[in-house]
Structures are given as structure tokens and as C-alpha cells.
Amino acid sequence: MRVNVLTPGFTTSNGSAFLFPLVVHKTHLRDAAIDVRMVQRSSPQITDCDVLAIDSKEFRNGWGDNKSRTLELISSYSESGATLVWFDTTDSTGTLQADVLPVVDRYLKAQLLSNKSRYTKRIYGGRLHSEYYHDLAGVADDDGISIDQPISVEDTLKLGISWNSGLADYSTYGPWRIGLYRRIKFARLLRYPAPFQSSNSDRPNDLSARFGATYSKATVRYQREQIRDLLASRLDTNKLSRRGYMKELQRSKVVISPFGWGEITLKDFEVFLSGSLLLKPSMDHMRTWPDFYEKNVTVLTHDWDLANLEEQIELAVNNEGDRIEIAAQGQQRYAEYTSGPNAAEKFVTHFREVMSL
């Protein structure tokens, strides 16, 4: 199977995480008779393939006044007979680039709502957590309900799960190596780091919660603002330098990782590498691959209204055995799909499944 990937390259965090396993596992993919090649719009043989996989970042500026031309171009790719698979590399589970659904054969997201019928109705702000805080606390966004259009029941059949942003390098110097690869395209720069500290190591800090709350949408920043206010008397939530932040993770028993533009954040994977316990808002509404977020097995969760946040913190801090066990399972699950001996095989199997239309 020949798969051409239309992409602007390693230009964003999510885009880099989408491409990372395709580069790292290129040989294993080829051994499985899957030939993956990166192409540009100017490539003369862009549709000389069985599947044209389109990274949504390729057309991130192709909407608005350019929407009709963008859709015509994407639609033209199908004239060669190639199967078109759209890879949505945006953050949120709730947001869909609905306009493209009628012109592609399959639409894959890194994370998908468990109840796909929700996509047939408007979601306030394009995110379930935006809708939740709008309904709970009356938080409103300046741009109204959402720019996203509901999709048809028929189009929900095209929806599937690709892979989440965990499949990249989130070690201390991982972002630097990815940035260097962006410039010189030396594949050996890209590699999965092994966990750098065990979950049962000595951790003098009970809690870490370093995050910003400057999102333009009020419904997106609300959760972070509320968590920051709840913890104000307990710890500093301001950001640190990367080295200082990574050291703090290694010294912390529990790390809080709120939602942002999406539910999954890069902090999640840094926490897994550090061996701390990841504490997230409940993820029960969504599905993703790999499934790093198994409640009370690989992560600890709290309710979206934050009523039990402090209770969950105390539970984790005071029950060392349970905390270490969940943190260890989270770290093990993460390593299984990244640096583990069977990680390439797992990715190739999943890739083949999602490309088998």
C-alpha cells in the first residue's frame, strides 16, 4: 500500500506528533508493505498512491474567503482514484472541520467523542467542556455559540480515531531535537525517550500545577482559572523554564493537568515520563488511541465542576501505595506505545486498521 501524506511538516506541536511515528516507524511500516511518503501540494505525483492522507494543518489557512477553492482542490485529488483520508490534528475532541467531510472518504481525529451522535448537533464553543461551563456557570464566549456546523448522521460513519499527540518526544530536550529535525531532516534526531524516573522514587513535593490561563475563549480558560484560584493558597501555578519544570515534575507526587484548547495536553506525557501521578478532569466522554487515560488505572480524575478536586489531591497524597501503583501503570502504558520493544508493531497494526477503508 502506497500512502502519500500531504503535510506542511513539523510546524506545530500537534502536527509534529502526527508525523513523528510515521518517521520513526518508517522501516517497520515498509516491512509491512506500507510505503509512506511525505508530499507537498507542488509534488507532481501527489495522487500517485493508494491513499492520500491529508494533514489538516496543510489547509489551516484555507478557509474563510478561500473555502470554496480549498474544497475544490481537495475534491480534485479524488479524481485519480486515490482514497482521501483527512487527519484532523486540532486539539479538541468536540471540534470538527465539517466542510471537508463530504469530499473525503474518511475523517480521522486524534480523539473522538464516545457518542458520535453529538456531532450532529451544535456544541457550544466546539468543546464539551466549553458547553459545560456555559451551562453550569453562564460563561460566554464573545463569538457566540460556535462556528462549527453539525454534521449528518451519514457523515458520522466516516469518523475514526488516528493517534494522539503522545507519540512524540516529550523529554527535556525533545522539543529541541524536533526543532532541529525540522531544519535538517536527520531522522536519527527523532526517537522515543524511556521514562527517566520511577514512580516510587522519593518525591518531596506533594503537588505541581504549572499552567497558563490566557486563552482567548472564556469557556476554555474558565477551568484553569478556577483551579488556579482553588490552589492559590497552596502553591504557585506560574510557568517555569523547561528544565526547572521538568525537575519539578520529578520531585512531585501528583501533577494536575487541566483541559486547554483540547482535553489532551502535552503535559500529560511529560508527567508519564517523570513517574508522577497524573490528575486530570474526567475523560469519560472521549476515546483516543493509544488509551493512556484509564480511570483509576493509569490516571486519577476529578469532576468537571471541581467539587472533588481537593479531595482527590488529598486521596492521592495520603495513599502512597495507590498513588505509586496508578503512576506506575500510567508510565508503563505510555512506554508500551513509545519506547517499548513492541511499540512499532502496535503502531503499524493500528495504522493498517485505520487505513483499511
Helices and strands as residue ranges (DSSP letters): E 2-6, H 13-24, H 26-31, E 35-39, E 51-55, G 56-59, G 64-66, H 67-76, G 77-80, E 83-88, G 98-103, E 106-109, E 111-113, G 116-120, G 124-126, H 128-137, H 153-156, E 159-161, H 174-184, G 187-189, E 205-208, H 218-230, H 242-251, E 252-256, H 266-274, E 277-281, E 286-288, E 300-302, H 309-318, H 320-337, H 343-355
